[in-house]
Amino acid sequence: MINKYTRFYSHPWTVLKFPKRNAAILYNGDTKEYDFYSLKPVSENAPPAQKTKSTYPVKMFMFLAGALGVSLALNVIKMFM
C-alpha cells in the first residue's frame, strides 16, 4: 500500500520519507525502534546562500532624519524667543 506519506514494504517495517528535509525514517513495528537515514547526499554544486541586505542605508537615513529634526526644532525655538 502506498499513500502520500508512507510506504509499507513488509509487515513490521515502515518507511516514512521527508524529501524537503532530505531524510527518511525506517520504523520497525515489532521492536518499536526507528532509525533516521539521509535520502541522498547534499550536492556540492549547490548555489551559495543569498546575502542579507546591509542596514547601512537605513541607519544613514535615520541619522539624517534625526539631524534634520533637531535642526528644525532649534530653529523653531530660536524664532519664538
N, C-alpha and C positions, 0 to 999 in steps of 0.2 A: 504494500500500500504506500502510495506517495501522495503527500499533500504539500501545502505551501511551505511548511516549516520542518517537517520530519521525513525521514526515510527509514522504513523498517526492513531490515535485511533478513535476519532470522531471529527467532523469538527473544532471547534475552537482550539482544543488542539493539540500541537505537542510536542513530547519528543525527545530531542537530547541527545544521550548518548556518553560519552567520557570515555571509560574504562581505558585508560592509565592514565588519570587524576583522575580516581575514582570519577567522577561527572556526573550529568545529569542536563539538563535544561528543565524545563516544561514551555512551551510558550502558552499563550492564545492569539489567533489571533483576537478575538473581542475587548478585552480591551487593547491589546498591552503590556501586563505585562508578566514578566517572573520571575521564582524562580530557584535557584540552589539547588540541592539535592545530597547527598552522595549516591553512588550506594551500597556500602557495608562497614561495619566497617573495619578499618585497623586492621590487625592481630597483636595480642600481641606477637606471637612467631616468628616475622619476624627476619631474620638473621641480626646481627649487621653490621653496615656500615664498609667498609674496611678502615683501617687506611692509611693515606698517608705516603709515604716513607720519612725518615728523610734526611735532606740535609747535615748532618754531614760529610759523606764520600766526598761529592763534595767540601765542604768548606776545608776539610783537604787536598784534592788533590790540590786545588787552592793555599793553603798556602805553601805546599811543592814545587809546581812548581814555585811559586814566589821566594822562598828562593833559589832554585837551579838557577834560572835566575840571581838573584842578585849576588850569589857566582861566577857564571861563568863570569858575566860582570866584577866583581872586579879582578878576576884572569887574564882576557884578558887585562885589563887596566894595571895591575901590570907588565905583561910580556912585554908590549911595552914601558914602561917608564924606 
